[in-house]
Amino acid sequence: MSEQQMAAQAGAVAAAGVDPVSPGPADTPDGGTPPDGSATKAAGAGEIVGWSPGQLAWRRLRRDRVALLSGGVLVFFVLLAAAAPLVARLYGKGPEDRFPERLDRNGFPLGYAGVSGEHWFGIQPGIGRDIFIQVVYGLRTSLMIAFTAAVLTIALGVVVGIVAGYVGGWVDAVVTWVIDLALAFPFYIFCFAFVPLAVNQFYGPRDEVASWFRPALLVLIFVLFNWTISARLVRGQVLSLREREFVEAARASGAGLGHILFRQLLPNLWAPILVTFSLNVPALITAEAALSFLGIGVLEPTPDLGRLINDSVRFIRDVPSFTIVGGTTLFLLVLAFNLFGDSLRDALDPKSSR
């Protein structure tokens, strides 16, 4: 082989991102890591094995111990909440079952907080319900409200943001004005005024409020207030993407507005959307617990972590474990979501050093 041919081959290999001196063993998505994390040469073959952004993010995420630990905690909580009816059947106690025989004449649980082999976390003072099954169903309520609100929030924010960022003009101006108006509303003051008003519009003072009404009302409020975050993020990303070459090529080929928005632009936004979703869920869990704690969220008889903590405040001196169980569960759930969201953001960041 002549020197010119050797030089040409070395240049082609270097342009492909492969070391011409020591190609090393084959690397697959389940194998080792190439030096630059992007591509390597398959052993005994001349093909280049590329890495997609999703594969690179997954590899970074698998190496992050914080992500693995927080992800394991989240999986445990989600499975526990999803299997709440099965857990109640195996445990032998339901969320509305009461055990007054386990309370003394003052309404305090017998023994130390009522903890026993039959009641793992003890008995709720005054009411006599099992605390463990209340926590399990409270997780179910909080996660259902937070996940539903987060999905609807992301969907609405993405659609509004991508349209406003791409179309621009008066559409962008109106959307920006609406976002600023929504951000100016004080969230908790609005909830204090709106929730009782909405309940009174559909139910009389003696009517029993349906168990699904207040959770659905909270989801509606969360969507109205939180879609602005994802909309602003997506709008800012689209403002930079709409001038890229692939968008110009789609326009030149005669692609319609829907094709450009959802087939060209949307696939390039999945990373910030995922990060926003993972960080939005714990914020919604905290907001839902806060509203229930203040008495304007989920009420009896639906189990809820925020209301469980509110019920425990009166007995914090005599039965502190009651408050610790509900507060620790909520703390671990929110902390795990935040840690996993931070790890996911680092994994999706191509410039991250982690």
C-alpha positions as CSV (number, residue, x, y, z in Angstrom):
1,M,0.0,0.0,0.0
2,S,1.4,3.4,-0.9
3,E,1.9,6.2,1.5
4,Q,-0.9,8.3,-0.1
5,Q,-3.3,5.4,0.3
6,M,-2.3,4.9,3.9
7,A,-2.7,8.6,4.6
8,A,-6.1,8.6,2.9
9,Q,-7.3,5.6,5.0
10,A,-6.0,7.1,8.2
11,G,-7.8,10.4,7.4
12,A,-11.1,8.5,6.8
13,V,-10.8,6.6,10.0
14,A,-10.0,9.7,12.0
15,A,-13.0,11.5,10.5
16,A,-15.2,8.6,11.7
17,G,-14.0,9.2,15.3
18,V,-12.0,5.9,15.6
19,D,-8.4,5.4,16.8
20,P,-6.5,3.9,13.9
21,V,-3.7,2.6,16.1
22,S,-5.6,0.8,18.8
23,P,-9.2,0.1,17.9
24,G,-9.8,-2.0,21.0
25,P,-12.5,-4.6,21.6
26,A,-16.0,-4.3,20.2
27,D,-18.3,-2.1,22.1
28,T,-22.1,-2.5,22.3
29,P,-24.8,-0.7,24.2
30,D,-24.3,-3.3,27.0
31,G,-20.6,-3.4,26.9
32,G,-17.7,-1.2,27.7
33,T,-17.3,2.5,27.1
34,P,-15.4,4.0,24.1
35,P,-13.0,6.8,24.9
36,D,-15.3,9.6,23.7
37,G,-18.5,7.7,24.4
38,S,-19.7,8.2,20.8
39,A,-18.4,5.5,18.5
40,T,-16.0,2.6,18.1
41,K,-14.9,0.1,15.5
42,A,-16.3,-3.4,15.8
43,A,-13.7,-6.1,16.3
44,G,-12.8,-8.0,13.1
45,A,-15.0,-5.7,11.0
46,G,-14.7,-2.3,9.4
47,E,-18.1,-0.9,10.4
48,I,-18.6,1.9,12.9
49,V,-20.9,1.3,15.8
50,G,-22.6,4.6,16.6
51,W,-24.3,5.7,19.8
52,S,-27.7,7.5,19.8
53,P,-28.3,10.3,22.3
54,G,-30.7,8.0,24.1
55,Q,-28.1,5.3,24.5
56,L,-25.5,7.7,25.7
57,A,-28.0,9.1,28.3
58,W,-28.9,5.6,29.4
59,R,-25.2,4.6,29.9
60,R,-24.6,7.8,32.0
61,L,-27.7,7.1,34.0
62,R,-26.7,3.5,34.8
63,R,-23.3,4.6,36.1
64,D,-24.8,7.2,38.5
65,R,-25.3,5.6,41.9
66,V,-27.6,8.4,43.0
67,A,-29.8,7.7,40.0
68,L,-29.9,4.0,40.7
69,L,-30.7,4.5,44.4
70,S,-33.3,7.2,43.9
71,G,-34.8,5.3,41.0
72,G,-35.1,2.1,43.1
73,V,-36.9,4.1,45.8
74,L,-39.3,5.6,43.3
75,V,-40.0,2.1,41.8
76,F,-40.8,0.8,45.3
77,F,-43.1,3.7,46.1
78,V,-44.9,3.5,42.7
79,L,-45.3,-0.3,42.9
80,L,-46.6,0.0,46.5
81,A,-49.1,2.6,45.5
82,A,-50.3,0.8,42.4
83,A,-50.7,-2.5,44.4
84,A,-52.5,-0.8,47.3
85,P,-55.7,-3.0,47.0
86,L,-53.5,-6.1,46.9
87,V,-51.5,-4.9,49.9
88,A,-54.7,-4.2,51.8
89,R,-56.0,-7.7,51.1
90,L,-52.7,-9.3,52.2
91,Y,-52.4,-7.1,55.2
92,G,-56.0,-7.8,56.2
93,K,-57.0,-4.2,56.8
94,G,-58.6,-1.6,54.6
95,P,-58.2,2.2,54.6
96,E,-61.6,2.8,56.3
97,D,-61.4,0.0,58.9
98,R,-61.3,1.2,62.5
99,F,-60.1,-0.6,65.6
100,P,-61.6,1.2,68.6
101,E,-60.6,-1.7,70.9
102,R,-57.0,-0.7,70.4
103,L,-57.6,2.7,71.9
104,D,-57.9,3.7,75.5
105,R,-60.7,5.9,77.0
106,N,-58.9,9.1,75.9
107,G,-58.5,7.9,72.3
108,F,-54.8,7.1,72.5
109,P,-53.5,3.8,71.1
110,L,-52.7,1.1,73.6
111,G,-49.0,0.3,74.1
112,Y,-46.4,2.3,72.2
113,A,-48.4,4.1,69.5
114,G,-50.4,0.9,69.0
115,V,-47.5,-0.7,67.1
116,S,-47.8,-4.5,67.0
117,G,-47.5,-7.4,64.7
118,E,-51.0,-6.7,63.4
119,H,-50.4,-2.9,63.1
120,W,-46.9,-2.3,61.7
121,F,-47.0,1.5,62.0
122,G,-49.5,1.7,64.9
123,I,-53.0,3.0,65.3
124,Q,-54.2,6.5,64.4
125,P,-55.2,8.3,67.6
126,G,-58.8,9.3,68.0
127,I,-60.0,7.5,64.9
128,G,-58.4,4.1,65.4
129,R,-57.4,3.4,61.8
130,D,-54.3,1.5,60.8
131,I,-51.5,4.0,59.9
132,F,-49.6,1.7,57.5
133,I,-52.6,1.2,55.2
134,Q,-53.3,4.9,55.4
135,V,-49.8,5.6,54.2
136,V,-50.1,3.1,51.3
137,Y,-53.4,4.6,50.1
138,G,-52.1,8.1,50.7
139,L,-49.2,7.4,48.4
140,R,-51.7,6.2,45.8
141,T,-53.7,9.4,46.1
142,S,-50.7,11.7,45.9
143,L,-49.0,9.9,43.0
144,M,-52.2,9.6,41.0
145,I,-52.9,13.4,41.3
146,A,-49.3,14.4,40.7
147,F,-48.8,12.1,37.7
148,T,-52.1,13.0,36.0
149,A,-51.5,16.7,36.5
150,A,-47.9,16.4,35.3
151,V,-48.8,14.6,32.1
152,L,-51.6,17.1,31.3
153,T,-49.3,20.0,32.2
154,I,-46.5,18.8,29.9
155,A,-48.9,18.1,27.1
156,L,-50.5,21.5,27.2
157,G,-47.3,23.3,27.8
158,V,-45.5,21.6,24.9
159,V,-48.3,22.3,22.4
160,V,-48.6,25.9,23.4
161,G,-44.9,26.5,23.6
162,I,-44.0,24.8,20.3
163,V,-46.8,26.7,18.4
164,A,-45.9,30.1,20.0
165,G,-42.1,29.6,19.4
166,Y,-42.5,28.6,15.8
167,V,-45.3,30.8,14.6
168,G,-44.1,33.9,16.4
169,G,-45.8,37.3,15.7
170,W,-49.0,38.1,17.5
171,V,-49.5,34.4,18.5
172,D,-46.2,34.5,20.5
173,A,-47.1,37.9,22.0
174,V,-50.5,36.6,23.2
175,V,-49.1,33.4,24.6
176,T,-46.3,35.3,26.4
177,W,-48.9,37.7,27.9
178,V,-51.0,34.8,29.1
179,I,-48.0,33.1,30.7
180,D,-47.0,36.3,32.5
181,L,-50.6,36.7,33.7
182,A,-50.7,33.1,35.0
183,L,-47.4,33.5,36.8
184,A,-48.6,36.7,38.5
185,F,-51.5,34.9,40.3
186,P,-50.7,33.8,43.9
187,F,-51.3,30.1,43.8
188,Y,-52.4,29.3,47.4
189,I,-54.6,32.4,47.7
190,F,-56.3,31.4,44.5
191,C,-56.9,27.9,45.8
192,F,-58.3,29.2,49.1
193,A,-60.8,31.2,47.1
194,F,-61.6,28.9,44.2
195,V,-61.8,25.4,45.7
196,P,-64.7,26.2,48.2
197,L,-66.5,28.2,45.5
198,A,-66.2,25.3,43.0
199,V,-67.5,22.8,45.5
200,N,-70.5,25.0,46.4
201,Q,-71.3,25.3,42.7
202,F,-71.8,21.6,42.3
203,Y,-72.8,20.4,45.8
204,G,-75.2,21.8,48.4
205,P,-74.3,22.2,52.1
206,R,-75.8,18.8,53.0
207,D,-74.7,16.9,49.9
208,E,-71.9,14.4,50.1
209,V,-69.1,15.4,47.8
210,A,-68.0,12.6,45.5
211,S,-64.6,11.1,46.3
212,W,-63.3,11.9,42.8
213,F,-64.4,15.5,42.7
214,R,-61.7,17.2,44.9
215,P,-58.8,15.2,43.3
216,A,-60.1,16.1,39.8
217,L,-60.4,19.7,41.0
218,L,-56.8,19.8,42.2
219,V,-55.6,18.3,38.9
220,L,-57.4,21.1,37.0
221,I,-55.9,23.8,39.2
222,F,-52.4,22.3,38.9
223,V,-52.7,22.2,35.1
224,L,-53.9,25.8,34.9
225,F,-51.0,27.1,37.0
226,N,-48.1,24.8,35.9
227,W,-48.4,24.6,32.1
228,T,-46.6,27.9,31.9
229,I,-43.3,26.4,33.0
230,S,-43.0,23.8,30.3
231,A,-44.5,26.3,27.7
232,R,-41.8,28.9,28.4
233,L,-39.0,26.2,28.2
234,V,-40.3,24.7,24.9
235,R,-40.8,28.2,23.4
236,G,-37.3,29.1,24.1
237,Q,-35.9,25.9,22.6
238,V,-38.1,26.3,19.5
239,L,-36.9,29.9,18.9
240,S,-33.4,28.5,18.3
241,L,-34.4,25.3,16.5
242,R,-36.8,27.0,13.9
243,E,-33.8,28.5,12.1
244,R,-31.9,25.2,11.8
245,E,-31.2,23.6,8.4
246,F,-33.5,20.7,8.9
247,V,-36.5,23.0,9.4
248,E,-35.6,25.0,6.3
249,A,-35.3,21.8,4.4
250,A,-38.8,20.7,5.6
251,R,-40.3,24.0,4.5
252,A,-38.6,23.8,1.1
253,S,-40.0,20.3,0.6
254,G,-43.5,21.6,1.2
255,A,-44.1,20.1,4.6
256,G,-47.1,21.3,6.5
257,L,-47.2,23.1,9.8
258,G,-48.2,20.0,11.8
259,H,-45.4,18.0,10.2
260,I,-42.8,20.6,11.1
261,L,-44.0,21.1,14.6
262,F,-44.5,17.5,15.7
263,R,-42.3,15.5,13.3
264,Q,-39.3,17.8,13.0
265,L,-39.2,20.0,16.1
266,L,-40.8,17.9,18.8
267,P,-38.2,15.0,18.6
268,N,-35.5,17.5,19.3
269,L,-37.2,18.6,22.5
270,W,-37.6,15.3,24.4
271,A,-34.6,15.9,26.7
272,P,-35.8,19.1,28.3
273,I,-39.4,17.7,28.4
274,L,-38.3,14.6,30.3
275,V,-36.3,16.7,32.8
276,T,-39.2,19.1,33.3
277,F,-41.6,16.3,33.9
278,S,-39.3,14.5,36.4
279,L,-38.9,17.8,38.4
280,N,-42.5,18.8,38.1
281,V,-43.9,15.7,39.7
282,P,-42.3,16.2,43.1
283,A,-43.4,19.9,43.1
284,L,-47.0,18.8,42.5
285,I,-46.8,16.1,45.2
286,T,-45.7,18.8,47.6
287,A,-48.4,21.3,46.5
288,E,-51.1,18.6,46.8
289,A,-49.9,17.6,50.3
290,A,-49.8,21.3,51.3
291,L,-53.4,21.9,50.1
292,S,-54.6,18.8,51.9
293,F,-52.7,19.8,55.0
294,L,-54.4,23.2,54.9
295,G,-57.9,21.6,54.6
296,I,-58.7,22.6,51.0
297,G,-57.4,19.6,49.2
298,V,-58.4,15.9,49.6
299,L,-60.7,15.4,52.5
300,E,-62.2,12.4,54.3
301,P,-62.6,9.6,53.6
302,T,-60.0,9.6,50.9
303,P,-56.6,8.8,52.4
304,D,-53.9,11.4,51.8
305,L,-50.4,12.1,53.1
306,G,-51.0,15.8,53.6
307,R,-54.2,15.3,55.6
308,L,-52.5,12.4,57.5
309,I,-49.8,14.8,58.7
310,N,-52.4,17.4,59.6
311,D,-54.3,14.8,61.7
312,S,-51.1,13.9,63.5
313,V,-50.2,17.5,64.6
314,R,-52.6,17.4,67.5
315,F,-50.9,14.3,68.9
316,I,-47.3,15.2,68.1
317,R,-46.4,15.4,71.8
318,D,-48.1,12.2,72.9
319,V,-47.7,10.1,69.7
320,P,-44.7,11.6,67.8
321,S,-44.3,8.5,65.7
322,F,-47.6,9.3,64.0
323,T,-46.2,12.5,62.6
324,I,-42.8,11.0,61.8
325,V,-44.3,8.2,59.7
326,G,-46.3,10.5,57.4
327,G,-43.7,13.2,57.2
328,T,-40.8,10.8,56.5
329,T,-42.8,9.1,53.7
330,L,-43.6,12.4,52.0
331,F,-40.0,13.5,52.5
332,L,-38.5,10.4,51.0
333,L,-40.9,10.4,48.0
334,V,-40.1,14.0,47.1
335,L,-36.4,13.7,47.7
336,A,-36.2,10.6,45.5
337,F,-38.0,12.4,42.7
338,N,-35.7,15.4,43.0
339,L,-32.5,13.4,43.0
340,F,-33.6,11.3,40.1
341,G,-34.6,14.4,38.2
342,D,-31.2,16.0,38.8
343,S,-29.4,12.8,37.7
344,L,-31.6,12.6,34.6
345,R,-30.7,16.2,33.7
346,D,-27.0,15.4,34.0
347,A,-27.4,12.2,31.9
348,L,-29.2,14.1,29.1
349,D,-26.6,16.9,29.1
350,P,-23.9,16.1,26.5
351,K,-21.5,18.5,28.1
352,S,-21.9,17.0,31.6
353,S,-18.7,15.7,33.1
354,R,-20.5,13.0,35.2
